[in-house]
Amino acid sequence: VKAEEAKKKGNEAFAKGQYLRAAELFTEAMNLDSHSHIYPANRSAALLKEGRGEQALEDASLSVKLNPLYAKGHFRKGQALAFLGRLDLAINALEKAVEIDPG
């Protein structure tokens, strides 16, 4: 329950444009529940908004490792790879996301 509370607060901070605070809250959620694939995907988005592409890629990769069928994890990975200029890999990750969830 505490991890979900931290995630909810992180989402609220993200919506307000408080990306570093959001990342801190998603880190808290990850520390409380290290098996969730959602929290690293969320932190990836927050870190990318702060221009931290390598860290965003690490979190997105962790999300995909924890749940290979989580389309948003592949999407976040694609975003991070595109930010880093690794376009071929970004396209692969984004195609995987669409393959998993075409809608």
N, C-alpha and C positions, 0 to 999 in steps of 0.2 A: 504494500500500500504506500509506503514512504517513497519508493522509487517512482511510482505513478504520480504522486504529489509533486515530486521534483520535476518530472517531465512536464506536468501541466504548467507549473510555474515557468519552466524553460520555454514552453510554447508561447506563453503570454509575453515573456521578455522578447522573444524573437519577433512577435507580431508588433511590438513597440519599437523595433529596430535596435534593441539592446543585445547585440549579438554576443559580446563577450560574457555578459551575465547569463545569457541563454546557454552558452557553452559550459559555463561553470555549473549550472543546474543540471544539464545533461550529464556532466561528469559525475555529479552527485548521484544521479539515477543509475549510472553505470557502475558506480562503486557499491551501490545497494543491490543491484541485480546484474551480475556480469554475464548472464546467459541471454539477456534480451538483445535482439538484433535491432530493435527500434531506436534505442538510446544512442548508439554510435552513429546511426544514420542521421538522427536529428542533430547531433553534435557536428557531424560532417557539414551539414548545411550552414550551421552557425559559423563554423570556422572558415568556410569558403567565403561567406559574406565579409569576413575580416581579412580576406586575402591570404589566408594560410592554406594554400593548395596542397602541400605535402601532408600536413596534418589531416586535412579533410579527406585526402585519398586514403590515408591509413585507417581512418574511422569507417569510411565507406567499405573498404576491403574487409574490415572486421565484421561489419554488418552482413556482408555477403557470405563470409566464412561461417558465421553463426546460423544463417538461414539462406542457403543458395537460391531459394524460391521467392525471396523478398524483392519484388520488382523495384521498390523505391531504393533499396540498397544499391542495386545495379545502376539506377538512375543517378544517385548521388556520386557513385564512382565515375560515371561518365562525365558528370559536371566537373568533378575535380580534375580528371584527366584533360578535359578540354581547356580548363583554366591553365593547366600546366603546359599546354601546347602539344600534348601527346594525342593528336587527333585520331589516328588509326585505332588506338586502344579505346579512346572515348567512344568512337562509333560502335565498336564491338560491345562495350558495356551498355550503351543505350539500346542497341538492337536486342541484347539479352533482356533488358527491362521490358521492351515491347513484346518480345516473344512470350514472356511470363504473363504479362498483363496487357493485352492489346487495347483494352478500353482506356 
